[in-house]
Amino acid sequence: MKKKLLLLSLLAVSIISSCGAKTSFSSNSSPDSASSIPSSFSDSSFSSSEKANDVFDNIKGSFEFTDASYISSSDTSLMLFKEKASCGTFSFSINSPSTFGENGMVLFANEASYYYLGTGIGKKFNLIKYENNQDPQIYHSESLSLSKNDIISVFFDSIDKYLEVYLDDEFFFSFNVPSENELGEQYGFSSTIKGTTFLNIVYLDNVNSYDNNPDYFSVKKGDFNSNEKGLISLYSNSLCVNESKELTSGSIEATMNLGSSSSSDSGIVFGLSDNDQSTYWEGKNISYYFFFTSLSGLAYVGKTDNGQWSILQMKQIPDFSNSGTYTLKAVFDGKYSTFYLNGEKYFSNIQSSPLTGGKWGLRAGKSGVVYTKIKAHSYSLDVKKDDTLDVVSGGFDSFEGNAVSTESKSFGIVKNSLVENGTINVTFTPGNANNGIAFRITRPSVSSFYESETGLSYYWLYCSGEMMGLTRYENGQATKLKMKYINAGVNNSLSYNLKIVLDGSDIYVYMRDTLRYYIHEDNPLTGKEFGIKAELPNCFISSISTSNSVEHEKNQVLVFGHSYMELWKSTYKEDLAIYDDVNDIGIGGSIASQWNETYDQEVITYQPRLGIYAIGINDLSCGVSPATTTNNVETLLVKMKNALPDFQVVLLGVNHCTARTTIASQIHQTNILYKNLCEKYDWMFFAECEYLFCNDSNQPISTCFIDGLHPTHDSYKKLAEVIRNAAPTID
């Protein structure tokens, strides 16, 4: 068992035990800083001559300070420290000559009320609110026998209106103060028994020591240390779990400085169950939710459930820095959760089958991540369900403007939102195959419907693994318009930011800020409603918004191609700062035929004057020949030139890397063909990259890649220089 006094060496606020000594509370407080106190402790005859010393005021009766202890000199005594505190951890013991009385701590005191926490008649431990002209309100009462060696520790926060109580370092209970209550910032001791001694006193300002002290965390992988800055990860992939208390509902918050400029996925974890394993990261019998900032500048929420990893929601962080400071907060209760970054609500989520673990902690993807101001509050969430959708088939659960399908063949239409021409924005998680978004809905005459009813029409955008489909339903009849590749590694558990722009006969669908569908229909559907159509449960939507704008994206400079381009999205604007209007629409895992056959119209729709195109390494890895790859590249680029007369392009050569040494000869052959292609057209410019990340012996350098395949940030800078040197000037 850890004793609180062991923390004295860590605290700058310990008690000084000498004659006339003070606690480390400021001695500059005004003698009049004490508030009047209600109920039986109020005493209008109290005079300034009775004040005890510069540290505390006797409000009723008297206390004496001696040998680092406070002793009541009379029955019914109350003192308040002059230094106010809105948040902190206060620890003490009680030694009273009688168990028949109230001896304990006063907190949240103001002119009208205070809370009392301590012993009561009949060996009870109570939390009671006293207020002028009101009956006392008992919020907690429990049989408990205390000794003078038992340490009572109280974390209180008047801003969050929350407190936690620990007995001998074991979590006892927590309390959420009713939101309507006005709380003061004074605290002290009260006693109804003369000779009661308050001892073993330690105060830690503005922090919950149980949430921030490394003594209360158990390292499961890697390691953590602490200094005046906070808790610090010592290794990549470090995970620690708090052992002071479990939370099945409440909130967890931490301020996180990412330290070095290297990329990582780091943040907080909760809902954790580990089958009492002593060491782990993920895997069998390990489940938890996580809220991270990612190596690509995303805020994202997800879970690992018995080894199965899934991302629930994600969103780009504006002006993200790999060495920045971010405050993460998760508020959760069962299947409902809300997530905040730097005080801004980023996500709300509903899980139809939530994780049930109560452990929580910190997870750092790299060394040097510093965690401070850690808060873990236990309370029940006031879940306000809503009726976001008009459910016309199956079933949905709704919360804070979010909705999730709970049955097969579910169809819900967003209420009070009509868009025939305009923009629909929504965060979308498929949850299962063939779940998606319906738009331009025209209802049939019946009140319940799904897809085959006479009079029913809509477009349906749906996901199935790495593929996305778009189907038109008209008068109950289905016509499949297109099926497209989304991205390498995506699955139905991933969350997408969707933007659907409807402009008469033209439909633009953006996913992950990339135009995935451009459709022109001579006879478009004209319905005005939209919603969810889900063949299976767990289809989730959130962050729903609409506008009248029909503007689609256009850029002077367009970066496109495989995962090199996609993973550049966090820094490409910085590395290509010579261009004022540049956009990156890279798609991980893509090959040349996909850009030529299924993304040609989308690329043209951006109307770029300069393209920066990287493609080929996936083609060669899949066995596509250099000649076929080059033919697909030429077909696409010529198609773009025919549609955009001012178009020019920088074609990047295929570089060698440590993960693709087996196709080195194909890479070399492809670069010869690419170079010849660019010499054939005066608007194509070849960027020589074959040996960009190699040593003098033309062997790839492992430190140039994060995983043997994809470039590091420094490597992207080298790539940007090659592009700048090869690119033509644009007006």
N, C-alpha and C positions, 0 to 999 in steps of 0.2 A: 504494500500500500504506500503510495506516495503521500508525503505530508506537505502541506502548503508552505510550511516554514522553510522547506528546502529551497523555495524559490526566492528567498530574501536576497541572495547574492545577485539575482538577475534583475531585481527591481530597484528603480531609483526613487521609490516611494515608501521605503520601510520606516518603521517607527524607531525613533531615537530615544533611548531610555536613560536619561539623566535629569537632574533637577531642573525644573523649568523648561524641559525640552519640548519640542513640538514635533508633530508628524510632518511629513514633507508637504502637506497642504500649505498653500501660500500663506505667509504671515502678514501679507500686505492687505488682507481683506479688511473692509470697513467694519468697525465694531457694531454697526447697525445692520449688518448683512443678514442677520437671522430673521426668518419670517415668523409671523405669529402662527400658532398651532391651534387647531380646533379641539373640540370635545373637552375632556376633563383635564387636559394638559395646558389649556389656555390660562393665562394668569396676568391680568392687566396691571397688577401691582408690582410686577417684576421690574427691577431697576438696574441701571447699567453697573452699579457698584457690585452686583452679584455675579457679573460675568466672570467666568473661570479663568481664562487666559486668552492669548491671541489666536488659539487654534479652534476652540469651540465655545459655544454659548450654552449656558444652562437656561433652558426655557421654563422648566418647572422643577422644583426641588434642586438638587445639586449632584454633580459628579466631580470626582477628584481624579487627577492623573498621577500615577505613581508606578514605577517599575514596569513601564511600557504597557500599563493596563489602565482601564477606566473603571472606577468603583463608584456605585451609587451611594451617596451619603445620607439619603433619606428615602422613605417610601414614596412611590409615585414621582419618579424623577425622569426628566427627558432632557437630552442635550443634542445639539445639532452642530456639525462642523461648519465653520464659516466658509470654507472653500466649496463652491458649488461643483457638481459633477453631473453631466447628462448621461454618461456611459462609463462603465468600469466594472472591475471584479473586486469585491470586498470580502475578506475572510476574517473570521473571529471565532472564539470559543466563549462559552458562558459558564461561570461558576457561581451558583446562587445558593444561599443557605436554605432555601425552601423551594419546593416544586409547586407551591400554590401561589402562582402569580404569573404575570406577563413580563418576560424578560427577553429582549431581542433588539432587532434593528428597525429603525424608521427610515423609509426611503420615499422618493417621489414627493417630498413635502413641499407644499405651497401654502398660501394664506388661507385656503379653504379646506384642504384635506391632506392626508398622508396615508401611506400603507405601512402596516406593522407586520414584521416577519419574525417569529420566534416562538418561545414556549407559551403554553397556556395552562389553565387549571386542569388537573387530571392528566398530567403528563402528555399533553397534546402539543403538536407543532402546527402553528396556524399562520395563514396569510389573511389579514383583515384590513379593510379600508375603513378609516375613520373620516367623517366629513361633518362640518358644522351643521347642526340642526337636523341630522339624519341618523337613522339607526345604523350601527356598524354592519358592514357587509362582509361575510366570511366567504372567501374564495377557495381556501384549502384548509383542511383540518384533519390531522392524522395522529394516531397514538404513536408516541416516540419518547424513549427515555434517553436523555443526553448526559454525558459526563463532561467534566471540565477539559478533558483531552480531545473531545470530539470537535473537529473543525467544520464550521458552517461557512460555506462559500456562496456568495450571491453575485451573479452577473446581472446588472440592470442597465437598461437603455431607455431613456425617457423619450427619445426621438422615435424609435421603433415600437415603443410601448410594450416592452417585453422584459421578462426576468427569468432566470434559471437558478435553481438551488441545488447545491451539492453537499453531501455529508461525507466527510472523510474522503473526499475526491471521488465519491460515487454519485452519479446523477440521481437526484431525488425527484424533482418535478420542475415543470416550466409553467409559465403563465403569460398569456397575452392580455394585456390591460384593455378593457373595452375602449373602442376607438373614440367614443364621445368624451372620455375622461381627460381633463386637463391635468398634466403632471408637472410638478415642480422639480427642482434640481438640487434640493438639500436633503441630507441624510445624516443619521446619527444613531444614538442608542436610547432605549427607554427601559425603565424597570419599575415594577411596583413593589419590589422587595429591597429594603435597605441592605447594603453590604454585598450586592450582586456585583461580580467582577467580570468585565469583558477583557479578554486577553488573547494572545496569539494573533495580533491584528496585522494584517497586510492589505495594502490597497494597490491595485494596478489600474492606472487611469486609461480610459478610452478603449479598452480591449477586454475580450473574454479570454482569460488565461487558458481555459480548457480547450478553446478552439484554436489557439495560437501557439501554445507551448509544445515543443517537440517531444517532451516527456509523455504526452498523451496521444502520440501518433505511433503506429506500428508500421515499419517499412516492409512492404511486400515484394518490391523489386527495386534494384538500384540502391540509392541512399539519399538522405536529406541531412542537412545541418542547419544551424541557426546562428545568427548574430544580430547586431542591432538593426539590420535591414529586414529581417524576417526569416521565414523558412526557405531554404535554398536547395534546389536539386543539385546533387553532386555528379550524377551520371545521366546519360541519355536513357530514356525509357525507365524513369523512376516513378514508383507508385507508393503512396503511404495512406493509411486508413486511420481515422480518429477512433480512439478506444474509450473516450470519456462518456459518450452517449450515442444511442441510435435514433434515427429519425425515419419514421414511415410517412410523415407528413410535416410540412413546415417550409423552411427556406434555408439555403446555403449560399453564402456570398464570400468572395475573395477578390482582393486586388492583386493582379499578377503582372509583374514586370518580366518581360521575355528575355532580358539580359542581352546576350550577344546577338549579332545580326543574322546568325544562321537560322534556318527555318525549322519549325517543329509544330506538332500538335500538342497543345498543353491546355490544362484547365481544371475543372472540378468534376468529381464523380459522386453518384448517390444511388439509392435504391440497390445497394450492393449486397450480394450474398456470396459467400465463398466456401461454404461447407467446412468452415474452420481450418482451411488450409493456411499454412504459415507463410508460404511464398507463392506468388503468382503474378501474372500480368493480364492475360486473358485465358480463354480455353475452357476445358471441360469443368463443369460445376462452378464456374465463375460467371456471374451476371451483374451488370450495372448499367445505369445511364451515364452519359458523359455530355459535358458542355465545354467545347474547346474553341480556341482560335486555331486555324489550320496553317499549314506551311504555305498555302496559296492565298492567304489573306481572307479566308472565310470564317464567319462564326457558324458553328454547326452543332447540332444536337443529334445524338444517336444512342445506340445501346449495343452491348455485347452480351449475348444471351446463350450461355452454355457453349461458347465457342463460335456462335453465329454473330457476325458483325453486321450492323445495318445503320445507315444514316437516316434520321427522321426528317430533319429540316436543315437548311443552310442558307446563308445570305452573305453577300460580299460586304466586308467592312470598309467603309470609305477611308482613304488615306492610311491604309494599314501599314504598320511598321513591324518588322521582325524583331525589333528591340524595344517596342513600345510598351506602355502600361495600360492594362485593361481591367475593368471591374466586371466580374461575371456573377450573376445571381440566378439561381433556380428556385422557383416556388412550386411546390408539388403536393398533391394529395391523391393517392391512388392513381387513377387513370388520367387525371387532369394535371397539367403543368404549364408554367409560363416562365419565359427566360428573358433576362435583361442583360444588355451590354452597355456599360458606362451610363446606367440609369435609363436607357431607352429600351422599350419592349421590342425584342426581336422576334420572338416566337411564342405561340401558344400551341399546346398539343393535347391530343386525346389518344390514349392507348386502350384499345378494347380488352387486351390481356396484359395488364401492367406487371412489371417486376415488383416483387414484394419485399426485397431486402431492406434492412434499416441502416446499414453501414454507409459511411460517406468518407470522402478523402480528396486527395490531390494527385494529379497525374501530370508529369512533365515529360515531353518528348526529347528534351535536350538538357544538358547541364546548365547551371546558372540561372534557372527560372526562379524568381523570388516571389513568395506569397506573403502578403500582409493583410491586416484588417479582415481576418477570417471570422465569419459569423455563421453559426448553425443554430437556427431557432426552430423549436418544436412546437407546432400548433396545427389545428385543423383549418384547412382552407375553406373560405366561404365561397363555395362553387355556385356561380350564377349561370344556370343553364338558360339557353335562349332558343328561339325558333327561327334560326337563320334560314332554314329551308322549308319550302312547301313540299312535303314528301308525297309523291304520287305512286311510288312502288317501293316495297321493301321497308327498310328502317335506317334511321340515322341518330347519332348522338351529337348534340351541339353545345358549344361552350365558348364564350367570348368571341363570337363571330366565326368560330371554326366549326367544322362538321366532319364526321367520320361515318362511313357506311358500316352498319352492324349486321346486315343480312345479305344474302345473295339476291341478285337482280333488284338492286336498289336504284331509285331515281329520285333526286331531289332538286328542286328549282329554287334558286336564290330569290328571296322575297324582295319586293319593292326595288327592283333593279332591272331596267330595260335598256338594252343596247342593240340597235340594229346596225348603226354606223357609229364607231367610236372604239374605245380601247377597254379591254377587260384585263385586269391584273389579278393573279391569284398564285399562292404557293400551294403546290400540289404534290402529294405523295401517293403513288399508285397503290401500294400495300399488297396488291396481288396482280396477276396478269389480267389484261382486258378490263382495267378500271380507268376512267378518264373524265374529261370535261365535255359537256354538251353545250352548244351555243347556237344562236339563231333558232331557238325553239319555237315552233308553232304547235299549240296544244290541240289534241283531238276533242271531240265533243264529250268524251267520257272523263270522269274525274281521276280514275286510276289507269295508268298506262306505262309502257316500257319501250317497245320498239316496233311492233308490227301493227299497231292500231291504225285504222283508216283516219286520215286527217292529221296524223302526227308527222312532223318534219323537224330535222335538226342536223347539224354537223356534230360528229363525235370524234374527239382527239383522245387516243388511249395509248397506254404503254404496255409492252410485253417484253420484259427483260431488257436487252440492249436495242430493242426495236420500238418504233413509234408508228402508229397508224392513224389515218384520217379517213373516216367513212361518212358518206352523205346518206341520210334517211329522208325519203320523200314519200309522203302518203303511206308510211309503213314499209316501204321497200328500200333495201340497203344497196348502195353502190360504193365499193372501196375505191378511194381516190389515189392514195399513195401509202406505201410502207417504207420507213426509213430507218437507217442505222443511227443510234443516238450517240453512243460513246463507249469506249472500252471500260469494262469494269462496273458499269452501272447495273442496278438491279431494281426490283420493284419496291424496295424499302427506301430508296433515295428520294430526297425532296427536291423539287424543281420550282424555280420562279418562272411562271408562264406569263407572257404578255401576248394577247391576241388582238390584233388591229383589224378592224372590219371597215372596209371602205368600198361600198357598193359591190362591184364584181370581184374586187381584190381582197384576199385574205392573207394576212401575215401572222405567222405563229413564231414567237421567240421563246426559246428555252435556254436557260443559263446565259442570257444576254446574247444569244446567237440565233439568227433567223434560220429556223428549221424547215418551215414550209412557206412557200409563196404559191398561192393558188389563184388562178384567174378563172372565173366561171361566167360564161355568157348568160346563164339563167340562174343566178344565185338564189339561195333561200333567203327569206326576208323576215323571219321571226325575230323577236326582240329579247327573249328571255334566255338565261343560261343557268347551268347548274352542274351537278355530278350525276354521271351514269356509271354504275359499278356492277359488274357481273358477280363480284365477290366482296366480302367484308374488308374493312381496313383501308378503304380509299379515303384519303384525308385532304381537306382543303382549308386554307387559312389566308389571312391578309388579303381579303377580297376588296377590290376597289374598281371603280369604273371612271371613265372620262369621255368627253365628246371628241377628243383628239383622234384624227385619222392619220397622223404623221407616222411614217415609217422611216427607219434609219438609213442614212446615206453617209458615206465617209470618203474623203479624198484618198486615204491610204488604208488598205485592207490587208491585214496579216491573216493567212489561212493555211491549213494543212493539218498535219498529224499532231501527236501529243507534245512535241517540242513547242509548237505554237500555243497549244492549250495551256501548258504549264508555265508559259511566259506571262500569263495574264496579270500577275501581281506586280511585274516590274517593266513590262514592255514600253509603257509610255515614258518612263524615266530613261530607259536605254535608247529609245528612238525619239528623244525630245526634239530633234530637228523638225519633226512633223507636228503641226498644230492639230490636225484632224486625223487621228489614226485609231483604228479599231482592230481587235484581235478576236477572230472567230474560230480558232483552232479546235479540232475535234480529235480527242485521243483515240488511237487505234485505227484511224481512217486510212484508206488506200486511194490511189489515184482514180480508179474506176468509180468509186462512190462519189467523189467530187465531180467527176465528169458526167455521171449518169443520173444522180439524184440530188446534187447540190448545185448544179450549174445555174439554174434560174435564181436561186437564192443569192449566190455570189454576185451575179449580174445586178440584182436588185439593189445592192449597196451602191452601185454606180461609182466604183473607185476609179481614180485616175492612175493610181499606182498600186499594184499588187505585190505582196511579199509571200511567196509560195514555197513551203517545205513539204516534200512528199517523197515516198519511195522506200524508206527503210522497212516499213510494214509490208509493202508489196513483196520485196525481195525475201523477207523472212517467211512469207506465206508461200513462196515458190513461184511467184509471178516473175516472168523473165524481165530483164532490163529493157528489151525492145518493147514489150507490151506496156510496161510501166511508162516508158517515154511516149508511146503513141497516145495513151490516155491523157498524159500531161498536155501534149500538143493539141489534142482535140478540144479539151476544156479551154485552154488559153486562146486559141483561135476563135472559139465560140464567143468568148468574152470580148475579144477585139472587134468582132463583127457587130456586136451589140453596142459596144462603147468605143467609138472611133479614137478617142484620146487616151485609151488605156495603154499602159506600159507595165511591165512586170519584172521583178527580180526573182529568178528561179535559183533556189539554194541547192548546192550540191549535197549529196548524201555523205555524211561524215562517218568515219570509223569510230567504233566504241567498243569497250571491253565486253559487252554482252552480245556482240554480233560478229565476233572474229571469224565464225564459220562461213560468213557470206562476204568476206573481204573482196574476193575477186568480182563478185556481182556488183558490189558497191563501186568498184573501180570502173567496170564496164558501163554502168549507168551514168556515171559522171562524164565519161567520154561522150555518150549519146546526148546528155543534157547540154554539154558545151557546144556540140555540133548543132543542136536545136536552136540555141540562142544565137549562134552565128548565122542561122538561116533567116531570122527575123530581126529587123533593126529596132523593134520595140521590146525585145526580150533581152535581159541582161543576166549573165551567169555570175553567181557568187560562189567562188571557190572555197569549199568547206571540207574537202575530203580528209585532209590531214590537220585540220584546225585544232583538234584535241589530241594530237600525237606528239611523241618525242622525236628526236633527230633521226631515229631509226624507223620512223613512220609506224610506231606501235602506239595504240591508244593509251592515254594516261588515266589511271583509275580515279585519281583525285579530281578529274574534270567532270565526273558524273556523280549524281546522288545515289544511283542504283546500278551503275554499269551501263545504263542506256540513256537516261535523261540528264541534261546539262545542269551544273550548279549555277548559282547566280553569277559568279565570276565568268563562267563559260558563256552565259548569255551576253555578257558585256562584250566578250570577244566576237561573238556572232553578230552583235549589233554593229560593231566596227566594220566587219566584212560587208554587211549589207549597205552601210552608208557609203563605203568606197565603191561598191558596184552599182548603186542606184543612180538613175538619171535625175536631173533637176526637174522639179515640177513647179509650175507657177502657183 
